[in-house]
């Protein structure tokens, strides 16, 4: 998941140094639109959708399934909003006009309130899924917030992603009668995918990150080696899913493995832009079928 000048509006202690603040935008044009964009809608929707698919695969009744999906959605919203709010000073310094807080489409106070409300909603929704499931999910959300507030600037920046992705299947299964844990190979595959998602997500912003003192693992490795690492993590995740499941390898798995290898090569060859992150989302979607199969066994 360097020292900055303290911002009294930050969620936690500053993690990296940045140049003096430009003036904050003060006249949001559409708070609703700004909040939607500031929650990181694409990854939030992807994680929530995967959760819905995994929950359906377990055969859980509709009320319990709805609570599980709602808890994950609330957690994702809180993480997305807290991320943009915590990064405001750095985004202003680098002129990130694609960010709603920098563009002025939403006020910092509105994002702060939205993140806090989503986090508050996440707690009872998670508890409604069972105490052990709640402990796992709230731990995942806490790890993501730790990334936003501090760990993104350390060599352990990958750890919150690995934990949160790796334990997502456990949150789904621990809400079932008897609170069963998913098979270890499924957890390992999800953790590898999460670590790959972290590195892929950072790749387009490495230069800006380094300019403002954010030195997580991908920034320390540089774009070239980080892109290669992303490919290896994606390939490792798919390989674990294909060979880890009991029984013979399915035709789908046989096809998916070389396709993931090609995707990994593309990421390694083109480390800049949005291609690595979009490729990671595509691999995650393709892997979801194997995740579903793993939870159904």
N, C-alpha and C positions, 0 to 999 in steps of 0.2 A: 505495500500500500505504500538544517541551516537556519539559520535564525532569521526571523522576520520581525519588523517593528510590530509591537502589540496592537491589535485591533480590538477595541472594546466590544465590538459586535460579533466577534468570532465565537464559535461554539466552545472552543477549548484553547489550550496553549498554542502559540504560534510555532510553526514547524520549519519555516525557511525564510531567509531574508529576501526582501524585494525592494525595488526603488520606491521613492516617495509616492504616495497615493495621488492619482489624478482625482478630480472632483467626481463624487458619486452622482449617478444619474438620479434625478428627482421627480420626473414626470412620466410615470408609466402610462403607456397607451392602452394596454389591456391586461389587467392582472390575471384573468383566467388563462389567456393565451400564454402569458409569461410563465405562470406556474406550470402549465402543461409542458412547456419546452424545458423548464429548469429541472424537472423530475427525471431527466434522462429517459424519455418515454420508450425508445426502442429496446434497450437492454431490460428495462423494468417490465415491459410487456412480454419480452421473450422469456424471462425467468418465470413470470406468472403463468404464461401459457404452458411451459414445460411442467410446472407444478400441477396444473390442471390435468394434463395428459397422464402424468405419473399417478395422480390420485385416482383418476378413472381406472387406470390399469389394476389398481389394488381391489377394485370392486367395492369401494367404500360407499355407504349410503349418501344420498344427496346432501343432507344437512351437515354431516361431518366433512364431506368433500368441499362444500361451500366455505366452511370455516377455515379449512386448511388453505384454500386459494386466497381467501380474503386476508388472512394473516400474512401470507407472503406478499400480496399486493401492497398492504400497508407498510410492511418492512421495506420493500423496494422503494416506495415513494419517500419514506423518511431518509433513506440512504441517498437517493438521488438529489433531493432538496438540500440535505446537509452538505453534500459534496459541492454543489454550486455555491452555497453560502460560504463554506470554509475557503473556497478558492477565489473569492471575490477580489481580494487585494492583488493576487497574482494575475488574475484575468484582466483586471484593469491595467496593470503594468505592461502586459503584453498586447493590449488592444484587442482582446477577443470579442469582437462585435457580434459573433454568432451566439454568445451567451446572453440570455435574457436580462440578467442583472447588469451587465455591461451596456447592453443596448437600451436599457431603460424601460423595458416592457413590464417590469415588476419591481417592486421595492424590496430592499433587503429584509425589512421587518416582516413583510408578507411571506417571504420564503422561510424565515425563521419560525414564524407561527405555523406554517404548513408542515414543516419538518417535525416540529414538536407534537402537533396534533396527530400526524400519521404514526409517530412513535408511540404515543399514548394509546391509540387504537390498536396497535400491533400487540400490546401486552395482553389485554383480555381476550383478543381473538386467538392468540397463541395458547393461552391457558385453557381455553375451551377445547383444545385438541388433546388435552392430557398433560399432566405435570412434566413427564419426561420429554415429551415432544416439545412442550413449551420451553424447557430449559435448553434444548438443542437449538430451536429456532431463534430464541432471544440471544443465545450465544453467538449465532451467526450474524444477527443484526448488530450486536455489540462489536464484533470483529470488523464489520464493514464501517461502522462509525469510527473505530480506532484507526482504520486506514485513512479515512477522510481527514481526521484531526492530527494524525502524527505519523503513522507507519508508512504512508506513501513516500515519505522522504528518508526512508531507511532501507537497508539491504533486505529487510523482511517484508518489503512491500507486496510480495507475492502471497504471503501467508494468509491474510484475511480472505483473499479470493479462493485459495485452495480449501480453507476451512468451510467457508460459506457454501461453495458449490459441492464439496465433498459430503457435507452433512445434510444437504437438501433432501436426498432420498430417505435419510433417516427420519427427518421431520415428518415425511409422508407416512412411513411405515409405523413409526412409534405411536401414531394416533389410532392404529388399528387395535382390535381386541387382543390382549396379550402383549401389546407393545413390542413387536418383533423388530430386530435390527436388520437392515438390508445386508446382503452378502458383502464381504470385504472387498472383493474385486470391483463391485459396483461403486462403492465409496471411493476406491482408488481412482477409477476411471473418471468419476465426476470431479475429483480434486485436481487431476491433471488438466481436465478441460477448463476448470476455473483458473488455474495458474496461467494457462495459455491465453485465456480471455483477458487477463490482466496485462500481460505483455503486449498483446495485440492492440488493446485499447490505448496504451501509452505511446505506441510507435508514432502516431502523427504529431504528437506534442513534445517529443523529446527535446528539440532545440529550445522551445519556449520554457520547458521545465528547467533545463540546465541554466538558462539565462536568469531564472528567478530562484535558483538554489535548491530545486527539488531533485534529490539524488536517490531515487529508488533503484531497485535492481536493474530494470531496463535502461534507465538513464546512465547507470554506471557501465553497462555493457556496450551501449551505443546501438544505433539503429540496425546495423548490419548483423551483429551477433544476436540481438534481441529478436530479429525476424527469424533467424535460424532456430533460435530457442522456441519461438512460437510454433513453428512447423513441427519440431520434435515433440512438443507437448501435445499438440493435436493428434499427431500420429500415435503417440503413446496411449492417449485416451481411447482412441478407436481400437487399437490393437488389444488393449485390456478388455474392452467390451466384447470383442469378437472371440478371443480365445479364453476369456475368463468364464463365460457362461457355460453351465453344464451341457453335455451333449455335443453332437457334431456341429461344426460351423455351418451356419445357414447360407443359402445362396445370397441373401441380402448382405450378410457379413463378408462373404467372399468378394462381392462387388464393391462394398463400401471401403474396404481396406486400401485397394489401389487408388480409388478416387480421393481418399484422404491424403494419400502420399502425393498425388498430383497437386492437391490444394496446398499442402505443406511446402512443396517446391515453389509454387507461385508466390506464397508469402515470403519465402526466403529470398526470392529474386526481386521482389518489389516491396521493400520494407516501408516505403513512404505512402502517404495518403490513407484513405479509408479501406483499401483492399484487405489488409490483414484482419481488421475487426469484422468486416462484412463476411470474410471467409470463415472466421471463427464462428459467427452466428450460423452460417450455413452448415458447418460441420456439427455444431451443437444440435441443430434441427435434425440432421441425418442420424446422429447418435441417439436421439430421443427414442427412436424405435427400438434400439437395443436396450436402452434403459428400461423401457416399458416391459420388454421381454424378460429382463432380469428381475423386475419386481413381481412379475407374474409367475415366476418359477418357485 
